[in-house]
């Protein structure tokens, strides 16, 4: 099997993408610390929020800027790990890492608030996210998107945005944006898991390789040319992704579907635990408030 270093430093480590993420991170800390005083309702940045934001940026770079992104063009199962992290792991961390006063300032822009209010309605958020995710993994759509650099980048951003919409009803800390509570959140998580299952099942139980991106040398060549640069790829004279893995295309595909489902269940289990804990804590707080309230004299009589 060939080593990845034949593709060069730029293809492996995406320095421009790293620079973009560094600029975003610096902007986040400048806004929430140095220039926080410019916003009357701002609050000090919590250590947890800053740590989670850095974690979200590190994860983004790991899945879209490190050699993992190149591997995702060679092996479908790596692509599915990449997708699971992009839409299931990073958005929840990102949502929690942004202070509530920043979100409120963001929503003060009328057009953004209107779009966000509609697309984060639980039913709409579930249908839009799962629909776009499943649509992306229809073979003819997937192969077409992967062969167009701008379309691939645009669809990745779109999936991240709609995933943020999907997670918002569960994790946002703004009282005015609470559309779910208690059992409704539990039902929302189960519904999301069910809606994502058909796409995974289609991939897992297919009896032939579905994606030309990994099975057709010509299509794979076009995809890799976009990933590492036409001149660089042409100079390597590679025939297909089988040069980098001993796994069969069908097993690679099936493993990808299984890993996606496993990662989904783990993340949803963690969120479900968070929801139960939050529900229990609120219930305990309400009970304590009721116990502290003075008894009605009329009831005593």
Secondary structure as UniProt FT lines:
FT   HELIX           4..7
FT   HELIX           9..13
FT   HELIX           15..29
FT   HELIX           30..34
FT   HELIX           36..38
FT   TURN            40..41
FT   HELIX           47..64
FT   HELIX           67..72
FT   TURN            73..74
FT   HELIX           76..84
FT   HELIX           85..89
FT   HELIX           90..97
FT   HELIX           100..107
FT   HELIX           110..119
FT   HELIX           122..136
FT   HELIX           139..146
FT   HELIX           149..171
FT   HELIX           175..177
FT   HELIX           183..205
FT   HELIX           212..215
FT   HELIX           217..228
FT   HELIX           230..236
FT   HELIX           241..243
FT   HELIX           249..292
FT   HELIX           297..300
//
